[in-house]
Amino acid sequence: MDETEFWEIVDRTREAADGDPEEQADLLVERLLQYDPDSVLDFARHFEARYNRAYRWDLWGAAAVLLDGASDDAFDYFRCWLIGQGREVFEGALHDPDALADLLGEFDEEVDGDGEELGYAADEAYEQLTGVVAPDLGIPAQSEEPAGTTLDFEDESALAARFPRLWERFGTG
């Protein structure tokens, strides 16, 4: 499975789920069950590589603005959700996290921003196909610390200055 097919699967399942991340995860498992186990592992590698690539302070800060705070777990789930939004939103957010203000349509923090189940979809499909837990993907683990410059998520003025468009649209201040 190449990168284009990876993103096509993400896009189709998001569209079919009307943006609901839990429904998207269910549809993703169903879709991946149509592939052979090696292709499912390829999908998992694409997902994990993007998940690791998004482990950045600036994206964590953007998540903190969107979600009115973001714990370690909340940021993990946010990164899964961000991948689930598709290539344009994901790459746009990596290029400029503040651009999420323009890239996102409606945003309901009760539903949006949490794609925990998306992170497990490939593992679940692989296990259903083979009856065993997915093997190690053989890709480098994420770094111990997020990339970039540390942000103080408690400092609203710093967040507003760093993410002016996000803060205007989603900030609590």
N, C-alpha and C positions, 0 to 999 in steps of 0.2 A: 504494500500500500504506500503510495507516495503522498507528499504533502497536499497536493491538490485534492486527492480523494479524501484525505483526512478532513479537510475543511468542508468539502461537499457534504460529508456525512453529518458534521456538526451543524451546518446550515439547514439541511433538510429536517433534521430532528428538532431543531429550535423552532423552525417555521411550523412544523406539524404540531408542536406543543404550545403554539401561541405564546412562546416566551416563558412558559412555566418550567423552571429548572428541574423540578421533580418529575414532571411528565416527560421532559426532554431526556432525562436519565433513563426512564423506563423505555422510551422509544429507541434510545441509543443501544441499550442491551438487545432489544428485539432486532435492530438493524445489524448489529455485530454478530448475532447468531446466524446470519446468512453467509458469513465468511468462514474460511478455514482458520484453525487456531493460530497459525503463523501470521495471518493478516490481522487478527485481533491483537496479537502482540505488537505488530507494527503500529497499529492505532495507539496502543498504550504507550509505546515509545514516543510517538509524536506528541501525545497529550502530556506525558511526563516532562519532556524536553521544554515544552512551552510553560508548563507549571513552574519549572525551575528557573526559566528565563525571566519570569515575572516576579521573582523573589527580590524585590527592590524597594528601598525606602520610599522613593517617590510614589510608587504605586500603593504602598501601604498607607501613605499619607492621603492619597486620593480616596482610598477605601474608607479611611477614618472620617473624611468629610461626608462621603455618600451614606455611610452607615451610622453616623453620629458616634464614632468610636469603633475601633477594630482590634480585638484581642488577637493573640497568635492564631487560635483556631478560626476566628472570623476572617482573618486575612487568608488563611489556607483555603477556606471555602469560597472566598471572594475570587481568588485566582482561578479556581475551577469554574466558577460562574463566568468570569471574564473570557476564558477560553470558549465556553459555551455560547458566547455572544457572536462568535464568528471571527473570521480573519480580519475584516476591516476594523471592527471595534478593538480587537485584541492588539493588532499592530499599531493602530492609532493611539491606544492608551500607552503602549510601550514607547512610542515616539514622543508623546506629550500627554502625561496623565491628566493634565487640566483639560485636554480636548474631550474627555469623557462628558463634560457638560454639553458639548455639541453632538457627540456620537450617540448618546443614549436618548431614547424616546421617553415614554412614561417610565417612572422608576418608583416602585413600591418597596420600601425597605423591609416590609414584612415578607415579601416573596423574592424580590430581586436582590442580587448581591451575595446569595448563598447557594452555591452549586455543589455542596458536599457530595451528593449522590452521583454527580457527573464524574467525580474523581474515582468512583468505584465501578463504573459501568463496564469498562474493558475487562477488569478482573472478574466481575460477575459473569460476563459472557464467556470468557475463557473457561471458567470453572464449569459452567453449564455444558459447554462443548466437549470438555475433556474429562470431567470428573475429578480434576486435581487443581490445586492452587497454581496460579500463574508463576512461572519462574522469575528470577531476577531479570530485569530488562537489559542489563549490561550497559546502561548509560551512567554517566557521572552523577553522583548525588548532588543535591543543591548545596550551596555553600552554607557554612554555619551562620553567617551573618548576611543580611540583605545587602545587595550591591548599592553603592552610592553613599550619599551623605545622610547621616542620621537626622531624623525629624522628631521634634517634641509634639506628640499628638495632643497634648493637653494645652498647648499654646495656640489659642484660637486666632490671635493676630498673625502668628507665623503661618498657620495653615491658610488663612485668608490671603496673605501676601503671596504664598507659594502657589496657590490654586485659586486665583481670583474668579474665574468663570464657574468652577465647581462651587466655590463658597457662595457666590451670588445666587446660584440656583438651589443648592442643597444645604448650605451652612446653617448652623443653629444660632449664630451670633446676630 
